[in-house]
């Protein structure tokens, strides 16, 4: 009989898109993940880091996480392993562990988390435990699942994890630690996996794009952890951090970023988001597939040359989040902005793109003294706004203010 795992990551609960709340979308997509877990008869859930978007997430995000993880345990019968990512406070992730463990939720906030043997009442058993390792026995399976667990560590926590070997660098130390655990616990009589939140790539492979707004993960003396660190006994590596689904290669078994459950920046516009379903048996190659998540709104980037074309498109595409670029030679009037904003409920960014009127001919320098005050204002406006000319409405407002000032002086 085979074992089925659902791999997800990078929930970023509490994250907003500029001023726009994503909480309802996050709630909907987590409901979708719960439904997939039940429909697919999943045995184990892995959440590979960045549970929250900030060290101090809002209360509603904390409540949503705990309620979702509890439901994913299927009344304590299905183990849920959730680790900290670079956005998470490790202490916050570890804090509820003793209580959560009774519900079937296993947290790992730090990479040196020690798991202890434990029996869930009427459920699964943690049959073996060590620093960064646990073995799980499920009642309906005749083989155990072994998991090497490495949560994210920043440079302040890294020394504790690396110990006296810090100068060796992260790749060498992880190779030693992971291989030692694999040699001790991961024989061919069980299913063996690794879960971590790292920037990982295959040696010599293309540079993988990190999500917009993410700080590159620079840990110790290494910018990248390479897949040749992974022990040969590992049948599947479940990663978090990169928001695009990808299997990065460089190891005999799959090394997979599952993707975030929804698009969190416009650099992710157009990406499909997934969870990964992994089927394992001892001594066999894993089978895995993606399930596309559909509950969140699309993020769409659009560019138009006219306000009327933009409004026509916006009115026809109401259920999405939009980054709208308008190409013009003069700034938008307030009336035009209002028409655009009234045509769609979720315009996150409205970006003017300047088309300069310059034809390449050499400019004739004219003394500011020989120009009218309106011409000087227009020159100043273009200087401060990437050569974009002020609108007639703005010039009229300038003259109104100027007239008021002249009246006061007189």
Protein Blocks (a to p, Z undefined) as FASTA:
>chain_A
ZZdddddehklgoiaehjbccklmmmmmmmmmmmmmmmnopabdcdeejkbfbfbdcfkl
mmmmmmmmmmmnnnoiaccdddddfkbcfklmmmmmmmmmmnopacdfbfklccddddde
hiacdfbdcehiacdddfkbcbdcdddddddddfklmmmmnmmmlmnojklmmmmmmmmm
mmmmmcckbccddddddddddehiacddddehiacddehjbfbdcfklpcfklmbdcdeh
iacdcdeehiabdcddebjabdfbfklgoiacddddddddehiacdddddddfkbccddd
dddfbfklmmmmmmmmmbbcdddddddfbdcdfklmmmmmmmpcbbfbacdddddfbehi
acddddfklpcfklmmmmmmmmmngoiacdfklmmmmmmmmmmmmmmmZZ
